[in-house]
């Protein structure tokens, strides 16, 4: 590994990128890749908040979102977290993966909360107490995971690749053992991300409505996937690695991000088609009854 801030093996490298991310950025293309990658992480991190607000506003999250969509998303993020450990990723990627899993658990908890609340309106007080307890437990889990999530010190340099393995000697052989593990985990994670969109597309088509769903959720995810794909493609290959070999090493995550992007375009089209549609009559009735019961 390199000593902290040592650019001897990274000629003309950016000092602030090396000091902050222990990553070699030798030209404007590499720096642009780092910046786009950080922007994509911010988009993914902020994507859940509009849906949280929309869920509290409409109270029909259990009918608007498909449970298989949420479970598929959670499964993909869990594999993302597992892969970040297996592939020995930077602390930033590990902490981000932990945040994704916790955000998915919060969204899944909101789904279960409104699922039970809309079916048992007279028992809202115990449900509220249980949801508050679950939220506190998740925050406590985050505080416990924070200090010891990664044991890798800041002085080790790795080439940037979200969920792709470290390449000790790119010219020696195409794939190392850790790369094969990371490649497999990334492939399964990408499949789960892709499969998670299909139930949501079907749910929107069945309801003929997107009421209860925040479009900002999908818009931010689309922006994040676009920025992430660009950041991977802009990054210069490792020394001794060709462009084709570099793309092959990142293929699962490129397919996952661009494939999910295409399916999110379909969901965006559904928002456009159903923008004048109204929620089903029983959804409106149950939402109104829930508001009257709370009052």
Rosetta silent file (secondary structure, phi, psi, omega in degrees, C-alpha in Angstrom):
SEQUENCE: XXXXXXXXXXXXXXXXXXXXXXXXXXXXXXXXXXXXXXXXXXXXXXXXXXXXXXXXXXXXXXXXXXXXXXXXXXXXXXXXXXXXXXXXXXXXXXXXXXXXXXXXXXXXXXXXXXXXXXXXXXXXXXXXXXXXXXXXXXXXXXXXXXXXXXXXXXXXXXXXXXXXXXXXXXXXXXXXXXXXXXXXXXXXXXXXXXXXXXXXXXXXXXXXXXXXXXXXXXXXXXXXXXXXXXXXXXXXXXXXXXXXXXXXXXXXXXXXXXXXXXXXXXXXXXXXXXXXXXXXXXXXXXXXXXXXXXX
SCORE:     score description
SCORE:     0.000 S_00000001
   1 L     0.000  162.750  178.270    0.000    0.000    0.000 S_00000001
   2 L   -90.210  150.468  171.737    0.983    3.638   -0.346 S_00000001
   3 L   -68.437  153.214 -175.195    1.724    5.903    2.571 S_00000001
   4 L   -56.688  120.400  178.068   -1.013    8.437    3.240 S_00000001
   5 L    81.516    6.157 -178.602   -0.816   11.151    0.602 S_00000001
   6 L   -81.031  122.510 -178.845    2.086    9.472   -1.219 S_00000001
   7 L  -106.061   17.375 -175.494    1.924   10.116   -4.972 S_00000001
   8 L   -64.111  -33.961  178.129    5.083    8.232   -5.918 S_00000001
   9 L   -96.838   10.974  179.251    3.082    5.507   -7.689 S_00000001
  10 L  -135.984   76.204 -176.514    0.574    8.012   -9.068 S_00000001
  11 L   -59.022  136.018  178.565    2.484   10.502  -11.234 S_00000001
  12 L    60.375   22.169 -179.030    0.771   13.878  -11.615 S_00000001
  13 L   -74.125  155.839  178.571   -2.037   12.657   -9.375 S_00000001
  14 L   -74.983  127.748 -177.281   -4.437   14.987   -7.616 S_00000001
  15 H   -67.242  -43.512 -175.206   -3.384   15.555   -4.011 S_00000001
  16 H   -69.945  -32.630  176.595   -6.876   16.180   -2.607 S_00000001
  17 H   -68.537  -41.164  178.643   -8.311   13.068   -4.257 S_00000001
  18 H   -65.005  -44.330 -178.196   -5.449   10.969   -2.904 S_00000001
  19 H   -68.348  -34.486 -175.463   -5.708   12.425    0.594 S_00000001
  20 H   -86.793  -43.642 -172.629   -9.508   12.126    0.749 S_00000001
  21 H  -117.836   -0.174 -176.572  -10.264    8.888   -1.107 S_00000001
  22 L    52.058   45.900 -177.435   -6.828    7.213   -1.473 S_00000001
  23 L  -127.960  141.010 -179.329   -7.500    7.098   -5.202 S_00000001
  24 L   -86.104  114.262  176.569   -5.220    7.893   -8.096 S_00000001
  25 L  -122.409  100.769 -170.901   -6.659   10.668  -10.276 S_00000001
  26 L   -91.491  -18.579 -178.002   -4.025   11.650  -12.819 S_00000001
  27 L  -146.310 -178.179 -178.350   -6.027   13.845  -15.176 S_00000001
  28 H   -63.480  -29.357  178.221   -9.296   15.722  -15.586 S_00000001
  29 H   -64.680  -43.776  178.147  -11.011   12.521  -16.755 S_00000001
  30 H   -66.837  -41.110  179.517  -10.227   10.762  -13.472 S_00000001
  31 H   -64.728  -40.934  176.940  -11.264   13.794  -11.406 S_00000001
  32 H   -62.652  -36.109  177.765  -14.541   14.036  -13.305 S_00000001
  33 H   -63.100  -42.592  179.287  -15.115   10.343  -12.586 S_00000001
  34 H   -64.863  -45.136 -177.909  -14.650   10.919   -8.842 S_00000001
  35 H   -64.487  -43.715  178.709  -16.955   13.956   -8.796 S_00000001
  36 H   -64.237  -37.297  177.597  -19.686   12.169  -10.763 S_00000001
  37 H   -63.721  -41.120  178.055  -19.383    9.188   -8.436 S_00000001
  38 H   -66.436  -40.638  177.799  -19.858   11.398   -5.379 S_00000001
  39 H   -63.749  -36.891  178.488  -22.863   13.120   -6.973 S_00000001
  40 H   -65.879  -37.956  177.635  -24.418    9.731   -7.734 S_00000001
  41 H   -63.844  -40.896  178.048  -24.030    8.708   -4.085 S_00000001
  42 H   -63.259  -39.749  178.314  -25.775   11.924   -2.996 S_00000001
  43 H   -63.158  -45.717  179.494  -28.650   11.226   -5.399 S_00000001
  44 H   -64.631  -37.989 -178.591  -29.093    7.699   -4.091 S_00000001
  45 H   -66.835  -34.285 -177.005  -28.859    8.897   -0.491 S_00000001
  46 H   -89.834   -6.561 -172.087  -31.571   11.538   -0.995 S_00000001
  47 H   -65.615  -32.375 -173.594  -33.887    9.372   -3.112 S_00000001
  48 H   -75.899  -27.126 -172.366  -35.828    7.845   -0.210 S_00000001
  49 H   -62.781  -41.679  176.946  -36.855   11.073    1.529 S_00000001
  50 H   -60.593  -35.181  179.409  -39.512   12.175   -1.021 S_00000001
  51 H   -70.945  -34.613  175.382  -41.170    8.766   -0.721 S_00000001
  52 H   -59.649  -45.008  179.604  -41.165    9.016    3.076 S_00000001
  53 H   -65.078  -43.648 -179.341  -42.995   12.333    2.789 S_00000001
  54 H   -63.811  -36.635  179.382  -45.416   10.997    0.184 S_00000001
  55 H   -64.508  -43.702  179.364  -46.197    7.983    2.367 S_00000001
  56 H   -69.218  -29.834 -176.877  -47.066   10.170    5.355 S_00000001
  57 H   -75.420  -44.936 -174.245  -49.096   12.519    3.148 S_00000001
  58 H   -93.778  -33.392  179.970  -51.305    9.966    1.371 S_00000001
  59 L    73.472   15.049 -179.271  -51.358    7.082    3.831 S_00000001
  60 L  -124.938   33.788 -178.165  -51.735    4.459    1.060 S_00000001
  61 H   -61.061  -32.256 -178.171  -48.125    3.390    0.659 S_00000001
  62 H   -67.466  -21.607  177.687  -49.105   -0.262    1.130 S_00000001
  63 H   -99.840  -24.243 -177.131  -51.237   -0.093   -2.032 S_00000001
  64 H   -79.775  -38.863 -177.778  -49.045    2.229   -4.063 S_00000001
  65 L  -104.463  145.388  176.135  -45.779    0.301   -3.796 S_00000001
  66 L   -83.045  134.198  179.017  -45.235   -3.376   -4.519 S_00000001
  67 H   -63.656  -31.245  178.698  -43.799   -5.372   -1.625 S_00000001
  68 H   -70.886  -30.628  173.738  -41.689   -7.300   -4.143 S_00000001
  69 H   -62.903  -45.887 -179.613  -40.233   -4.018   -5.379 S_00000001
  70 H   -67.418  -41.570 -179.610  -39.153   -3.147   -1.836 S_00000001
  71 H   -68.172  -38.831  177.455  -37.831   -6.633   -1.087 S_00000001
  72 H   -64.870  -39.982  177.761  -35.897   -6.769   -4.355 S_00000001
  73 H   -64.284  -43.842  178.488  -34.365   -3.367   -3.670 S_00000001
  74 H   -63.221  -41.971  178.540  -33.429   -4.440   -0.136 S_00000001
  75 H   -62.147  -41.527  177.498  -31.912   -7.671   -1.443 S_00000001
  76 H   -63.620  -41.199  179.661  -29.814   -5.791   -3.971 S_00000001
  77 H   -70.528  -33.130  176.140  -28.555   -3.354   -1.344 S_00000001
  78 H   -64.408  -43.312  176.164  -27.760   -6.201    1.073 S_00000001
  79 H   -66.214  -34.127  174.679  -25.618   -7.867   -1.581 S_00000001
  80 H   -58.627  -44.707  179.496  -24.113   -4.455   -2.263 S_00000001
  81 H   -66.092  -44.122  179.057  -23.109   -4.279    1.412 S_00000001
  82 H   -62.292  -42.950  179.443  -21.777   -7.847    1.425 S_00000001
  83 H   -64.082  -31.898  179.544  -19.808   -7.187   -1.742 S_00000001
  84 H   -65.556  -29.773  174.925  -18.263   -4.055   -0.251 S_00000001
  85 H   -79.327  -45.399 -177.814  -16.710   -6.224    2.458 S_00000001
  86 H   -62.683  -37.829 -177.480  -15.716   -9.098    0.173 S_00000001
  87 L   -90.580    5.120  175.429  -14.100   -6.763   -2.354 S_00000001
  88 L    56.594   59.520 -175.059  -12.341   -4.728    0.380 S_00000001
  89 L   -82.759  169.969  177.617  -13.860   -1.407   -0.624 S_00000001
  90 L   -66.457  154.008  179.543  -13.067    2.070    0.598 S_00000001
  91 H   -55.149  -35.591 -179.853  -14.730    3.225    3.851 S_00000001
  92 H   -60.381  -42.508  179.864  -16.930    5.662    1.895 S_00000001
  93 H   -67.748  -37.119 -179.523  -18.452    2.814   -0.114 S_00000001
  94 H   -67.038  -47.602  179.888  -18.984    0.688    3.025 S_00000001
  95 H   -62.849  -38.667  178.740  -20.702    3.481    4.967 S_00000001
  96 H   -65.164  -41.068  178.387  -22.844    4.300    1.935 S_00000001
  97 H   -63.276  -38.804  176.674  -23.872    0.655    1.565 S_00000001
  98 H   -62.923  -41.859  179.133  -24.865    0.562    5.251 S_00000001
  99 H   -62.467  -42.161 -179.957  -26.972    3.694    4.744 S_00000001
 100 H   -58.454  -44.938 -178.741  -28.732    2.146    1.730 S_00000001
 101 H   -64.181  -43.332  179.959  -29.731   -0.934    3.747 S_00000001
 102 H   -65.270  -39.905  177.668  -31.006    1.161    6.660 S_00000001
 103 H   -64.129  -38.471  177.083  -32.998    3.418    4.314 S_00000001
 104 H   -64.909  -38.970  178.942  -34.559    0.337    2.701 S_00000001
 105 H   -65.812  -37.218  176.960  -35.499   -1.014    6.128 S_00000001
 106 H   -64.191  -44.243 -179.618  -37.156    2.293    7.014 S_00000001
 107 H   -65.523  -40.321  177.606  -39.160    2.243    3.771 S_00000001
 108 H   -65.665  -35.067  177.105  -40.139   -1.398    4.321 S_00000001
 109 H   -66.701  -39.644  176.169  -41.181   -0.521    7.877 S_00000001
 110 H   -62.511  -40.115  177.924  -43.366    2.306    6.564 S_00000001
 111 H   -59.869  -49.154 -179.401  -44.967   -0.136    4.152 S_00000001
 112 H   -64.977  -35.970  179.467  -45.755   -2.594    6.965 S_00000001
 113 H   -60.802  -50.041 -179.457  -46.947    0.258    9.190 S_00000001
 114 H   -73.588  -26.026  176.160  -49.549    1.483    6.691 S_00000001
 115 H   -63.685  -46.159 -179.839  -50.425   -2.075    5.763 S_00000001
 116 H   -74.172  -40.448 -177.027  -51.432   -2.827    9.358 S_00000001
 117 H   -64.097  -42.293 -178.917  -52.857    0.624   10.035 S_00000001
 118 H   -71.542  -18.715  178.455  -55.182    0.608    7.028 S_00000001
 119 H   -98.011  -12.764 -179.200  -56.474   -2.825    7.994 S_00000001
 120 L  -143.855   69.791 -174.916  -56.893   -2.104   11.713 S_00000001
 121 H   -63.165  -23.920 -176.930  -57.738    1.556   12.116 S_00000001
 122 H   -80.976   -6.588 -176.934  -58.945    1.149   15.685 S_00000001
 123 H  -117.790   38.424 -176.093  -55.556   -0.002   16.901 S_00000001
 124 H   -69.485  -32.493 -177.628  -53.431    2.886   15.654 S_00000001
 125 H   -62.585  -50.980  176.297  -51.956    3.726   19.079 S_00000001
 126 H   -61.871  -34.597  179.763  -50.153    0.365   19.557 S_00000001
 127 H   -66.697  -42.686  177.557  -49.060    0.452   15.925 S_00000001
 128 H   -60.834  -41.017  179.511  -47.600    3.942   16.337 S_00000001
 129 H   -64.870  -41.791  179.296  -45.731    2.796   19.450 S_00000001
 130 H   -65.273  -40.167  179.423  -44.341   -0.260   17.650 S_00000001
 131 H   -66.193  -39.534  177.815  -43.231    1.850   14.675 S_00000001
 132 H   -63.285  -41.142  178.383  -41.513    4.351   16.982 S_00000001
 133 H   -62.707  -42.435  179.650  -39.702    1.494   18.733 S_00000001
 134 H   -64.955  -38.642  178.972  -38.555    0.081   15.392 S_00000001
 135 H   -65.113  -43.175  178.222  -37.290    3.479   14.255 S_00000001
 136 H   -63.263  -38.498  179.178  -35.286    3.935   17.463 S_00000001
 137 H   -63.777  -37.807  179.709  -33.839    0.442   17.042 S_00000001
 138 H   -68.452  -40.704  177.528  -32.675    1.264   13.509 S_00000001
 139 H   -63.267  -39.223  178.248  -31.010    4.486   14.635 S_00000001
 140 H   -64.774  -38.927  177.243  -29.268    2.549   17.420 S_00000001
 141 H   -62.336  -41.062  178.297  -28.069   -0.029   14.885 S_00000001
 142 H   -61.862  -41.914 -179.803  -26.604    2.733   12.727 S_00000001
 143 H   -66.719  -32.609  178.828  -24.702    4.178   15.693 S_00000001
 144 H   -75.447  -36.151 -179.644  -23.318    0.739   16.549 S_00000001
 145 H   -74.276  -26.971 -173.536  -22.262   -0.035   12.987 S_00000001
 146 H   -56.642  -52.957 -173.468  -20.633    3.346   12.452 S_00000001
 147 H   -68.064  -31.663 -171.649  -17.414    3.009   14.492 S_00000001
 148 L  -119.662   28.347 -176.315  -16.450   -0.507   13.407 S_00000001
 149 L   -68.377  -39.872 -178.970  -17.804   -0.924    9.924 S_00000001
 150 L  -131.031  140.085 -178.658  -14.442   -1.163    8.265 S_00000001
 151 L  -101.487    0.031 -177.459  -11.095   -2.182    9.648 S_00000001
 152 L   -78.947  128.118 -179.137   -9.054   -0.938    6.701 S_00000001
 153 L   -73.706  167.000 -176.866   -6.857    1.986    7.521 S_00000001
 154 L   -77.759   -5.056 -173.619   -6.738    5.189    5.497 S_00000001
 155 L   -89.859    4.470 -177.179   -3.226    4.601    4.263 S_00000001
 156 L  -100.098  130.834  179.991   -4.023    1.928    1.660 S_00000001
 157 L   -94.379  136.780  173.234   -4.494    2.900   -1.953 S_00000001
 158 L  -137.136  149.644  171.904   -6.998    1.123   -4.185 S_00000001
 159 L   -68.659  145.515 -176.958   -8.266    1.892   -7.650 S_00000001
 160 L   -73.283  126.669  172.522  -11.811    3.258   -7.645 S_00000001
 161 L  -167.225  109.017  178.289  -14.505    0.697   -8.435 S_00000001
 162 L   -63.342  118.753  177.990  -17.771    0.442   -6.528 S_00000001
 163 L    60.593   26.417  170.817  -18.121   -3.208   -5.527 S_00000001
 164 L  -117.948  151.781 -168.136  -15.304   -4.354   -7.781 S_00000001
 165 L   -79.876  161.505  177.942  -12.267   -6.057   -6.388 S_00000001
 166 L   -71.197  140.119  178.254   -8.799   -4.664   -5.943 S_00000001
 167 L  -107.854  107.079 -178.353   -6.374   -5.449   -8.761 S_00000001
 168 L   -74.664  -39.704 -179.728   -2.916   -6.136   -7.362 S_00000001
 169 L  -144.419   90.294 -172.987   -1.307   -6.830  -10.723 S_00000001
 170 L   -59.286  -27.858 -174.610   -3.643   -6.108  -13.646 S_00000001
 171 L   -85.034  -11.537 -173.635   -1.291   -7.553  -16.227 S_00000001
 172 L   -74.543  -47.656 -179.609   -0.790  -10.928  -14.505 S_00000001
 173 L  -156.270  155.503 -173.452   -4.228  -12.491  -15.048 S_00000001
 174 L   -62.557  -46.031 -175.559   -7.723  -11.319  -16.042 S_00000001
 175 L  -133.089  130.319  171.023   -9.527  -12.117  -12.781 S_00000001
 176 L   -87.478  172.827 -179.641   -8.264  -12.684   -9.259 S_00000001
 177 H   -62.306  -43.843 -179.426  -10.206  -14.729   -6.717 S_00000001
 178 H   -65.734  -33.589  177.154  -11.559  -11.636   -4.985 S_00000001
 179 H   -65.892  -39.392  179.091  -12.591  -10.209   -8.360 S_00000001
 180 H   -63.630  -42.352  178.244  -14.531  -13.379   -9.170 S_00000001
 181 H   -63.630  -48.020  179.243  -16.346  -13.167   -5.814 S_00000001
 182 H   -63.066  -38.326  179.041  -17.088   -9.479   -6.296 S_00000001
 183 H   -63.118  -43.377 -179.355  -18.157  -10.082   -9.897 S_00000001
 184 H   -65.952  -47.370  179.562  -20.589  -12.825   -8.821 S_00000001
 185 H   -62.160  -42.037  178.705  -22.072  -10.806   -5.966 S_00000001
 186 H   -64.145  -35.978  178.923  -22.399   -7.764   -8.227 S_00000001
 187 H   -65.546  -46.224  179.252  -24.142   -9.835  -10.899 S_00000001
 188 H   -64.234  -40.305  178.475  -26.725  -11.203   -8.446 S_00000001
 189 H   -61.755  -41.851  179.533  -27.216   -7.717   -6.988 S_00000001
 190 H   -64.727  -39.028  178.413  -27.831   -6.278  -10.457 S_00000001
 191 H   -63.286  -40.847  178.758  -30.382   -9.007  -11.229 S_00000001
 192 H   -65.154  -41.175  177.499  -32.262   -8.202   -8.019 S_00000001
 193 H   -60.207  -42.775 -179.619  -32.268   -4.490   -8.857 S_00000001
 194 H   -66.898  -46.174 -177.921  -33.672   -5.275  -12.307 S_00000001
 195 H   -66.559  -25.529 -177.628  -36.281   -7.744  -11.052 S_00000001
 196 H   -67.290  -25.916 -176.808  -37.472   -5.328   -8.363 S_00000001
 197 H   -77.371  -29.438 -175.051  -38.834   -2.913  -10.980 S_00000001
 198 H   -61.469  -47.462  177.760  -41.073   -5.433  -12.746 S_00000001
 199 H   -61.118  -34.512  179.722  -43.580   -5.880   -9.864 S_00000001
 200 H   -69.921  -39.046  175.748  -43.840   -2.106   -9.449 S_00000001
 201 H   -61.067  -42.413  179.254  -44.520   -1.630  -13.154 S_00000001
 202 H   -66.819  -39.392  178.911  -47.236   -4.283  -12.939 S_00000001
 203 H   -63.260  -42.649  177.354  -48.722   -2.688   -9.791 S_00000001
 204 H   -63.326  -40.915  179.510  -48.942    0.697  -11.500 S_00000001
 205 H   -66.526  -39.631 -178.729  -50.540   -0.889  -14.551 S_00000001
 206 H   -67.373  -39.963 -179.325  -53.041   -2.811  -12.435 S_00000001
 207 H   -80.012  -20.368 -172.374  -54.058    0.273  -10.428 S_00000001
 208 L    54.955   36.013 -177.545  -53.983    2.563  -13.476 S_00000001
 209 L  -161.170  151.137  172.904  -52.605    5.125  -11.043 S_00000001
 210 L  -117.197   18.711  178.300  -49.354    6.260   -9.458 S_00000001
 211 L   -61.919  136.043 -179.005  -51.033    7.926   -6.490 S_00000001
 212 L    93.664   -6.434  178.877  -49.046    7.406   -3.310 S_00000001
 213 L  -111.126  135.481  177.283  -45.723    7.130   -5.127 S_00000001
 214 L   -88.941  122.267  177.891  -43.223    9.959   -5.231 S_00000001
 215 H   -67.866  -25.273  178.700  -41.785   10.482   -8.698 S_00000001
 216 H   -59.782  -31.384  176.740  -38.787   12.173   -7.080 S_00000001
 217 H   -57.031  -51.566 -177.526  -37.765    8.745   -5.781 S_00000001
 218 H   -75.007  -33.021  178.704  -37.374    7.363   -9.304 S_00000001
 219 H   -63.833  -43.633  179.588  -36.065   10.640  -10.746 S_00000001
 220 H   -68.892  -36.710  177.077  -33.206   10.768   -8.225 S_00000001
 221 H   -66.276  -40.256  176.960  -32.429    7.079   -8.753 S_00000001
 222 H   -62.350  -43.566  178.123  -32.360    7.636  -12.517 S_00000001
 223 H   -64.279  -41.729  178.906  -30.014   10.582  -12.090 S_00000001
 224 H   -63.132  -42.864  178.766  -27.839    8.588   -9.705 S_00000001
 225 H   -66.241  -37.515  177.695  -27.588    5.633  -12.084 S_00000001
 226 H   -64.099  -46.248 -179.905  -26.752    7.932  -15.001 S_00000001
 227 H   -65.576  -38.446  179.483  -24.004    9.674  -13.025 S_00000001
 228 H   -65.312  -45.596  178.212  -22.664    6.377  -11.741 S_00000001
 229 H   -59.691  -40.811  177.423  -22.491    4.860  -15.221 S_00000001
 230 H   -65.743  -38.781 -179.239  -20.669    7.935  -16.513 S_00000001
 231 H   -64.379  -37.822  178.623  -18.249    7.888  -13.580 S_00000001
 232 H   -69.752  -42.867 -177.472  -17.309    4.274  -14.303 S_00000001
 233 H   -71.680  -27.664 -179.893  -16.914    4.858  -18.043 S_00000001
 234 H   -77.879  -25.858 -176.535  -14.861    8.029  -17.566 S_00000001
 235 L   -62.748  133.126  176.162  -12.341    6.421  -15.234 S_00000001
 236 L   -67.911  140.623  177.270   -9.009    5.588  -16.854 S_00000001
 237 L   -61.483  159.480  175.612   -8.168    1.859  -16.821 S_00000001
 238 L   -64.783  156.666  176.906   -5.533    0.543  -14.442 S_00000001
 239 L   -56.172  129.585 -179.271   -1.942    0.381  -15.798 S_00000001
 240 L    84.769    3.596 -178.501   -1.662   -2.571  -18.142 S_00000001
 241 L  -113.170  129.095  179.661   -5.431   -2.899  -18.491 S_00000001
 242 L   -79.635  168.847 -179.693   -7.173   -2.222  -21.780 S_00000001
 243 H   -63.035  -43.383 -179.869  -10.462   -0.387  -22.226 S_00000001
 244 H   -63.933  -41.489  178.997  -12.323   -3.594  -23.107 S_00000001
 245 H   -66.037  -37.066  178.653  -10.936   -5.454  -20.104 S_00000001
 246 H   -63.591  -45.433  178.833  -11.830   -2.532  -17.840 S_00000001
 247 H   -63.427  -39.091  179.146  -15.438   -2.506  -19.063 S_00000001
 248 H   -61.401  -40.810 -179.820  -15.632   -6.295  -18.614 S_00000001
 249 H   -65.923  -26.568 -178.690  -14.514   -6.012  -14.984 S_00000001
 250 L  -106.362    9.913 -172.922  -17.299   -3.470  -14.325 S_00000001
 251 H   -58.577  -43.543 -178.294  -19.919   -5.078  -16.545 S_00000001
 252 H   -58.677  -40.332 -177.130  -22.338   -6.279  -13.791 S_00000001
 253 H   -77.682  -29.829  174.471  -22.641   -2.809  -12.286 S_00000001
 254 H   -69.431  -43.228  178.002  -22.909   -1.114  -15.663 S_00000001
 255 H   -64.127  -41.931  179.616  -25.647   -3.531  -16.734 S_00000001
 256 H   -62.616  -47.670 -176.747  -27.384   -3.063  -13.396 S_00000001
 257 H   -69.033  -45.571 -178.570  -27.287    0.731  -13.460 S_00000001
 258 H   -73.818  -33.712  176.958  -28.191    1.143  -17.131 S_00000001
 259 H   -66.948  -44.592  176.582  -30.767   -1.667  -17.034 S_00000001
 260 H   -63.136  -36.454  178.127  -32.496   -0.188  -13.992 S_00000001
 261 H   -60.057  -43.095  179.771  -32.359    3.188  -15.728 S_00000001
 262 H   -65.300  -39.128  178.405  -34.281    1.791  -18.711 S_00000001
 263 H   -70.847  -33.693  176.165  -36.958    0.259  -16.459 S_00000001
 264 H   -67.554  -27.934  173.859  -37.258    3.509  -14.505 S_00000001
 265 H   -64.486  -38.579  176.127  -37.938    5.231  -17.835 S_00000001
 266 H   -62.372  -43.429  177.828  -40.917    2.874  -18.216 S_00000001
 267 H   -64.352  -37.323  176.356  -42.136    3.868  -14.745 S_00000001
 268 H   -62.201  -39.331  176.512  -41.681    7.520  -15.691 S_00000001
 269 H   -63.117  -36.690  176.733  -43.853    6.897  -18.737 S_00000001
 270 H   -65.489  -38.566  175.230  -46.491    5.433  -16.409 S_00000001
 271 H   -60.479  -37.548  179.655  -46.395    8.605  -14.307 S_00000001
 272 H   -70.277  -42.237 -177.965  -47.018   10.559  -17.507 S_00000001
 273 H   -70.070  -40.647 -175.074  -49.866    8.315  -18.685 S_00000001
 274 L   -97.120   15.094 -175.635  -51.571    8.082  -15.298 S_00000001
 275 L   -62.721  -27.416  178.183  -50.939   11.682  -14.224 S_00000001
 276 L   -96.818   -2.841 -179.648  -54.668   12.450  -14.549 S_00000001
 277 L   -75.400  154.735  179.297  -55.721    9.136  -13.085 S_00000001
 278 L  -111.082  158.086  176.945  -57.197    8.905   -9.646 S_00000001
 279 L   -65.455  158.786  179.200  -56.651    6.304   -7.008 S_00000001
 280 L   -61.024  155.319 -174.294  -59.116    3.463   -6.836 S_00000001
 281 H   -60.048  -40.272 -177.561  -62.344    4.155   -4.988 S_00000001
 282 H   -70.343  -28.166  176.335  -61.549    1.821   -2.103 S_00000001
 283 H   -67.705  -44.311  178.824  -58.139    3.479   -1.627 S_00000001
 284 H   -63.968  -41.559 -178.801  -59.731    6.921   -1.367 S_00000001
 285 H   -64.177  -45.531 -178.922  -62.419    5.623    0.981 S_00000001
 286 H   -65.325  -37.639  178.503  -59.937    3.872    3.258 S_00000001
 287 H   -64.092  -42.151  179.091  -57.661    6.922    3.335 S_00000001
 288 H   -67.155  -39.727  177.961  -60.577    9.161    4.310 S_00000001
 289 H   -64.672  -37.368  177.550  -61.777    6.717    6.947 S_00000001
 290 H   -63.812  -41.133  178.460  -58.269    6.569    8.346 S_00000001
 291 H   -65.466  -39.217  178.970  -58.119   10.368    8.605 S_00000001
 292 H   -66.971  -38.210  178.910  -61.530   10.472   10.299 S_00000001
 293 H   -65.932  -38.449  178.622  -60.480    7.773   12.751 S_00000001
 294 H   -66.802  -37.669 -178.943  -57.283    9.631   13.621 S_00000001
 295 L   -70.384    0.000    0.000  -59.200   12.859   14.159 S_00000001
